[in-house]
Amino acid sequence: RLVFGPGEGQDLLSICPEPDKILDWDDPPLAECKIHSLYGEVYFGTVKKAMFTTFLFMIGNFDSAHGKSLALALAHGYGDTFKTVFCVGMISNFFGLFNIITAVFVESTISGLKANDVKRKYARQYEQEFVRGK
């Protein structure tokens, strides 16, 4: 919220049009109406909005309410810094998620194999006892 949200006392939405209605990001209707600032105010204006928008980014939804890309709008305004942080964050999210999924499968496979080994051991012992008894 502190990075993308509005500054103290900033209320661009009262003087600027809705960010989804601005067609040319390089030539806003007013000089103050920069696209990344407007989207920041709409989607990162409060802590709740910022948390929800961050959650949507984590699950892969980068669109505004009208279907425009928030990632592109923020990258347009914040430049290479945003692009770098965004890419590193998305890569670590995806690799972290797949790492957890893989770990769950490996763990369940190993515990299943251990259970099979124990059953085989008991079956061999039972067979030996059964053969001895005859």
C-alpha positions as CSV (number, residue, x, y, z in Angstrom):
1,R,0.0,0.0,0.0
2,L,2.8,2.4,0.8
3,V,4.5,1.9,-2.6
4,F,1.6,1.8,-5.0
5,G,-1.2,3.5,-2.9
6,P,-2.0,7.2,-2.7
7,G,0.2,9.6,-0.8
8,E,-1.0,11.6,2.2
9,G,-4.0,13.7,1.2
10,Q,-3.8,12.5,-2.4
11,D,-7.2,12.2,-4.1
12,L,-6.7,12.0,-7.8
13,L,-10.0,10.2,-8.4
14,S,-11.9,13.4,-7.6
15,I,-10.1,15.4,-10.4
16,C,-9.2,12.6,-12.9
17,P,-11.3,10.2,-14.9
18,E,-11.5,6.6,-14.1
19,P,-8.2,4.9,-15.0
20,D,-9.9,2.3,-17.2
21,K,-11.3,5.2,-19.4
22,I,-7.9,6.7,-20.2
23,L,-6.9,5.3,-23.6
24,D,-3.5,6.9,-24.1
25,W,-1.3,6.3,-21.1
26,D,1.4,8.7,-22.3
27,D,-1.1,11.6,-22.8
28,P,-3.5,11.7,-19.8
29,P,-6.2,14.4,-19.7
30,L,-4.4,16.2,-16.9
31,A,-0.7,16.1,-16.1
32,E,-1.5,14.8,-12.6
33,C,-3.5,11.9,-13.9
34,K,-0.7,9.4,-14.4
35,I,-2.1,6.0,-15.0
36,H,-0.1,4.2,-12.4
37,S,-1.1,6.7,-9.7
38,L,-4.7,6.3,-10.6
39,Y,-4.6,2.5,-10.6
40,G,-2.6,2.7,-7.3
41,E,-5.3,4.8,-5.7
42,V,-8.1,2.5,-6.9
43,Y,-6.5,-0.9,-6.2
44,F,-4.1,0.0,-3.3
45,G,-6.0,2.8,-1.7
46,T,-6.6,1.0,1.6
47,V,-4.9,-1.9,3.3
48,K,-7.8,-4.2,2.5
49,K,-7.7,-3.3,-1.2
50,A,-4.0,-3.7,-1.3
51,M,-4.1,-7.1,0.4
52,F,-6.9,-8.3,-2.0
53,T,-5.0,-6.9,-5.1
54,T,-1.8,-8.6,-3.9
55,F,-3.7,-11.9,-3.5
56,L,-5.2,-11.5,-7.0
57,F,-1.7,-10.9,-8.4
58,M,-0.4,-14.1,-6.6
59,I,-3.1,-16.3,-8.2
60,G,-2.4,-14.8,-11.6
61,N,-5.2,-12.2,-12.1
62,F,-3.6,-9.0,-13.2
63,D,-6.7,-7.3,-14.7
64,S,-8.6,-4.3,-13.7
65,A,-12.4,-4.3,-13.3
66,H,-12.7,-3.5,-17.0
67,G,-10.1,-6.0,-18.2
68,K,-7.0,-3.7,-18.6
69,S,-3.7,-5.0,-17.3
70,L,-2.7,-3.6,-13.9
71,A,0.8,-5.1,-14.3
72,L,1.4,-3.2,-17.5
73,A,0.0,0.0,-16.1
74,L,2.2,-0.2,-13.0
75,A,5.2,-1.2,-15.2
76,H,4.5,1.8,-17.4
77,G,4.6,4.2,-14.5
78,Y,7.3,2.6,-12.2
79,G,9.6,1.3,-15.0
80,D,12.3,-1.3,-14.7
81,T,12.2,-1.4,-10.9
82,F,8.6,-2.7,-10.9
83,K,9.3,-5.1,-13.8
84,T,12.3,-6.6,-12.0
85,V,10.5,-6.9,-8.6
86,F,7.3,-8.2,-10.3
87,C,9.2,-10.9,-12.3
88,V,11.3,-12.1,-9.3
89,G,8.1,-12.2,-7.2
90,M,6.1,-14.2,-9.8
91,I,9.0,-16.6,-10.4
92,S,9.5,-17.2,-6.7
93,N,5.7,-17.7,-6.2
94,F,5.4,-20.2,-9.0
95,F,8.6,-22.1,-8.1
96,G,7.6,-22.1,-4.4
97,L,4.1,-23.4,-5.1
98,F,5.4,-26.2,-7.4
99,N,8.0,-27.0,-4.9
100,I,5.4,-27.5,-2.2
101,I,3.2,-29.6,-4.5
102,T,6.1,-31.8,-5.5
103,A,7.1,-32.2,-1.8
104,V,3.6,-33.4,-1.0
105,F,3.7,-36.0,-3.7
106,V,7.2,-37.2,-2.7
107,E,6.3,-37.4,0.9
108,S,3.1,-39.4,0.2
109,T,5.0,-41.8,-2.1
110,I,7.8,-42.4,0.5
111,S,5.3,-43.0,3.3
112,G,3.4,-45.4,1.0
113,L,6.6,-47.3,0.2
114,K,7.5,-47.5,3.9
115,A,4.0,-49.0,4.7
116,N,4.5,-51.5,1.8
117,D,7.9,-52.6,3.2
118,V,6.4,-53.1,6.7
119,K,3.6,-55.2,5.2
120,R,6.0,-57.3,3.2
121,K,8.2,-57.9,6.3
122,Y,5.2,-59.1,8.3
123,A,4.1,-61.3,5.4
124,R,7.5,-62.9,5.3
125,Q,7.5,-63.5,9.1
126,Y,4.0,-64.9,9.0
127,E,5.0,-67.2,6.0
128,Q,8.1,-68.4,7.9
129,E,6.0,-69.2,11.0
130,F,3.4,-70.8,8.9
131,V,5.9,-73.1,7.1
132,R,7.6,-74.0,10.4
133,G,4.2,-75.0,11.9
134,K,3.6,-77.6,9.1
